[in-house]
């Protein structure tokens, strides 16, 4: 069950981080932050990222095998990267109306294979 909680927290953390890294672009596109100085955008992103860290750090501690979890350090990183890609893809499709091309699907397949190989023992 601890592994499931770790993954759920990683998903939540990545939602926050995606908004911290890319949400300001949509706000700019909408005209909300168009006149903001760069430092204002950075501070807004840091504010959002603060909440990402509040979830990311416990997720990694909980999932790490050295703390009673089931994932190695490499497995945690691979899981986190795949979650990041999935969250970013959903975000870019829903918020920015991005079209997914064939090469994106091939990239997804490569990441799925990376997860497979990371969990081989």
C-alpha positions, 0 to 999 in steps of 0.5 A, spaced: 500 500 500 505 504 501 507 504 494 501 506 491 501 512 496 508 514 493 505 514 486 499 518 488 503 523 491 508 523 485 502 524 481 500 530 485 507 533 486 507 533 478 501 536 477 503 542 481 510 542 478 507 542 471 503 548 473 509 551 476 513 550 470 508 551 464 502 554 467 505 561 467 505 561 459 498 560 459 497 566 464 501 570 459 497 567 453 491 569 457 493 576 458 493 575 466 501 576 467 503 579 460 506 585 463 509 582 469 517 582 470 520 576 469 522 576 477 514 576 478 513 570 474 519 566 477 516 568 484 509 565 482 512 559 479 517 558 486 510 559 490 507 553 486 513 549 486 513 549 494 507 545 494 510 540 489 516 539 494 511 538 500 508 532 496 514 530 492 519 529 498 514 525 502 513 521 496 520 519 495 521 518 502 515 513 502 517 509 496 524 508 497 526 501 499 531 504 504 525 507 508 521 501 508 518 502 501 519 498 495 522 502 490 530 503 488 532 510 487 532 508 479 525 506 479 523 512 483 526 516 478 523 512 472 516 512 475 517 520 476 519 521 469 513 517 466 508 520 471 511 527 469 510 525 461 503 523 462 501 529 467 504 534 462 501 530 456 494 531 459 496 538 461 498 540 454 492 537 450 487 540 455 490 547 456 494 548 450 490 544 445 496 541 443 496 535 438 499 529 439 504 526 433 506 519 431 513 521 434 510 523 441 507 516 441 514 513 439 517 517 445 511 514 450 513 507 448 520 508 449 519 510 456 514 505 457 520 500 455 524 504 460 520 502 466 520 495 464 527 495 464 528 499 470 524 494 474 527 487 471 532 484 476 
